[in-house]
Amino acid sequence: GITVHPRPDERHITKQDVYDLNEIVTTEFNIEGYPDDRFMQIIEDIRPAQATLVPDPPDVLTSNAGWDTIKQQKMLTEIVDQIKHWGVRVSIFIEPVVSMMDGAKACGTDRVELYTEHYASQYLANRDQAIADYKKSADHAHAIGLGINAGHDLDLKNLKFLKSEIPYIE
C-alpha cells in the first residue's frame, strides 16, 4: 500500500497530488492527517481504504505524540463515526499505553497506529527494553480486536525487529 500525509503547508505532498494518486494507486491507499475540515473533505471525496487520524494540527512541524483516546474520546468518536459512514477504515495514532488502546476501542476505531519514535530512538541502546511497552500494548490491542499499524522513525533494521516481536502488525 501507500500512505500519504497531505499537511496544510503541502511540504510532503500537495492536496492535488493526493487526488491524482487516487486515480492510479491500485494497492491500499492510506491518507493520514489531522482531522480538520480540509482533511475530512479529502477523505469524503477519495474514500481511501484507510484514514489515519494524527494529532498534529497545522502549527506543529511533525507528529510528536499520539492522541489521548480517553480525554479526547467524544471528539474522536464523532470523527471515527463520520469516516466509517463513508466506508473508510479508521486508524488512530497513539502512544504504546494499554489504557489508550482501550480508549481507542471505545472510540470505535478499526486500528491503532503505534507511535514508534521512542522505540526507534532507544533501539540501538537496548532493543528489548525499547520494545517492551509496544509489545504489551500491541498484545492488548490485538486481544480486544484492534488491528495494529506502526510508524515514526522506523528503518529497515528496527522495523525488522519490531515486526518479529509483534507479528500481527498489519
C-alpha positions in Angstrom: 0.0 0.0 0.0 0.9 3.7 0.0 0.5 6.2 2.9 0.4 9.9 2.3 0.2 12.8 4.7 -1.2 15.9 3.0 -0.2 18.6 5.5 -1.8 22.0 5.1 1.6 23.5 4.1 2.0 20.8 1.5 5.7 20.2 2.3 5.4 16.4 1.8 2.6 16.1 -0.8 0.1 18.5 -2.2 -3.6 18.1 -1.9 -3.8 17.8 -5.7 -1.2 15.0 -5.6 -3.5 13.1 -3.3 -6.4 13.4 -5.8 -4.0 12.5 -8.7 -2.6 9.4 -6.9 -6.2 8.2 -6.2 -6.6 7.8 -9.9 -3.6 5.5 -10.3 -3.0 3.7 -6.9 -4.1 0.1 -7.2 -2.8 -1.0 -3.8 -4.2 0.0 -0.4 -4.4 3.8 0.0 -4.0 5.3 3.5 -4.4 9.0 4.0 -3.2 10.3 7.3 -3.5 13.7 8.9 -5.2 16.0 11.4 -9.0 15.7 11.1 -9.7 19.3 10.3 -12.3 20.3 7.6 -9.7 20.1 4.8 -8.6 16.6 5.7 -12.2 15.4 6.2 -13.1 16.8 2.8 -10.2 14.8 1.2 -11.4 11.6 2.9 -15.0 12.1 1.9 -14.0 12.8 -1.7 -11.5 10.0 -2.1 -12.8 7.3 0.3 -9.4 5.6 0.7 -9.0 2.1 2.2 -7.9 3.8 5.4 -7.8 7.2 7.1 -5.3 7.5 9.9 -6.0 10.3 12.5 -2.8 12.0 13.6 -2.9 14.7 16.3 -0.7 17.2 14.6 -2.6 20.5 14.0 -1.3 22.8 11.3 1.1 24.7 13.6 3.1 21.5 14.5 6.1 20.7 12.4 5.8 16.9 12.8 4.0 14.3 14.8 5.4 14.3 18.4 2.7 12.4 20.4 -0.3 10.2 20.0 -3.9 11.0 20.7 -5.2 10.8 24.2 -8.1 8.5 23.4 -9.6 8.9 26.9 -9.6 12.7 27.2 -10.5 13.2 23.5 -12.9 10.3 23.3 -16.0 12.3 22.4 -14.4 14.2 19.6 -12.6 11.1 18.2 -15.8 9.0 18.4 -17.6 11.6 16.3 -14.8 11.8 13.7 -14.4 8.0 13.5 -18.2 7.5 13.1 -18.2 10.0 10.2 -15.3 8.4 8.4 -16.7 4.9 8.8 -20.1 6.2 7.5 -18.1 6.9 4.3 -17.0 3.3 4.2 -13.4 4.0 5.2 -11.4 2.0 7.8 -10.0 4.2 10.6 -6.8 4.1 12.5 -5.8 6.3 15.4 -2.2 7.3 16.0 -1.4 6.6 19.7 1.3 6.0 22.3 2.0 2.4 23.4 -0.1 2.6 26.6 -2.7 -0.1 27.4 -5.3 2.4 28.6 -5.0 4.3 25.2 -5.8 1.0 23.4 -9.0 0.7 25.5 -9.8 4.3 24.7 -9.3 3.7 21.0 -11.6 0.7 21.1 -14.2 2.8 22.8 -13.9 5.4 20.0 -14.9 2.7 17.5 -11.7 2.8 15.5 -10.7 -0.3 13.5 -7.0 0.0 14.1 -4.3 1.9 16.1 -1.0 3.1 14.8 1.7 2.8 17.4 3.7 6.0 17.6 7.2 4.5 17.4 9.6 7.4 17.9 10.6 6.3 21.4 11.2 2.7 20.2 13.3 3.9 17.3 15.4 6.3 19.4 16.1 3.6 22.1 16.5 0.7 19.7 20.3 0.8 19.4 20.9 1.3 23.2 18.6 -1.6 24.3 16.2 -3.1 21.8 14.5 -5.4 24.3 13.8 -2.5 26.7 12.7 -0.3 23.7 10.1 -2.8 22.6 8.6 -3.7 26.0 5.8 -1.2 26.1 5.0 -1.7 22.4 4.6 -5.5 22.9 2.4 -5.1 25.9 0.1 -2.5 24.3 0.0 -4.3 21.0 -0.8 -7.6 22.7 -3.7 -5.9 24.5 -4.9 -4.1 21.3 -4.8 -7.4 19.4 -6.7 -9.2 22.2 -9.5 -6.6 22.2 -9.8 -6.8 18.4 -7.9 -3.8 17.1 -5.8 -4.0 14.1 -2.2 -2.7 14.6 -0.1 -0.4 12.4 3.2 1.2 13.4 5.0 4.3 12.3 7.5 7.1 13.0 11.3 6.9 12.6 11.3 3.3 11.5 14.0 1.9 9.2 14.9 -1.4 7.8 16.8 -2.6 10.9 14.5 -1.5 13.7 11.4 -2.4 11.7 12.5 -6.0 11.2 12.9 -6.5 15.0 9.6 -4.7 15.7 7.8 -7.0 13.2 9.4 -10.1 14.7 8.4 -9.1 18.2 4.9 -8.0 17.2 4.0 -10.3 14.3 0.4 -9.1 13.9 1.4 -5.6 12.8 -0.6 -5.0 9.7 
